């Protein structure tokens, strides 16, 4: 089984678990941008991405453009990238989608992480300039990932499973209600057709009182509107009401036992929820790798 979290050297975490579980840790940084990469992990992968974005930054700087400032909010729910003043969320990177995180050991400002985009499913490498806090931010992301993975194993998986079961039950109830309504409409149509046939078959102009018409089984056709008024009284009193059929039925329309959400199989779950769970499980299984590496490889990069 793959480890959910790995790093080159064992280091002490920067924050208490409560700080990342109940709140978030904010950091200010400059956002160099993001670029697509071919692999979810690898030092060479992020090194090439950093060089590419640094080169693009130097071009923009020569044109008079400033590097945008952002606020990072790190918690067990992910890494949010926000505009510092308006607090508008620009990117929301869920932890199970982050597979690699690294900081520059020669330039203490630069750090990067690889995250799988939720819409395109492409791997994107995000690069930041963090004013000599790169290693701390990298470790904070690692700690948040570790806590989120433990929570998923201990309670998160059970909670999500319960939500899956409830969603499956709600979908089954909705399907049964739709089928029930369709059957009611069909029964009503058949009753109307039978009533029309009986009226057309009676002799013209006849005024002789007749007993209520019956169907082929010698039963009085059921009508929800006229059922009570069609029953004759006895000794001037109305007969007791007929118990509701819904209280007597203990099985569904097809004679099956009532649906139990806690015994349903994976096929009963809506596809979107099932795919989300599979994605989270696969992401945590891949794990997060933290590395300290060297990004500034030439004089161009050293002028950060």
Secondary structure, DSSP 8 states (H G I E B T S, - for coil): ---SEEESS----SS-HHHHHTS-EEEEEEEEEEEEES-SS-HHHHHHHHHHHHHHHHHHHHTT----EEEEEEETTEEEEEETTT--EEEEE-GGGEEEEEEESSSTTEEEEEEE-TTT--EEEEEEE-SS-HHHHHHHHHHHHHHHHHHIIIIIHHHHHHHHHHHHHHHHHHHHHHHHHHHHHHHHHHHHHHHHHHHHHS-TT--------B-TTS-B---TTTTTTTS--BTTB-------GGGT--B-TTS-B---GGG--GGGS-HHHHHHHHHHHHHHHH-EEEEEE----SHHHH--
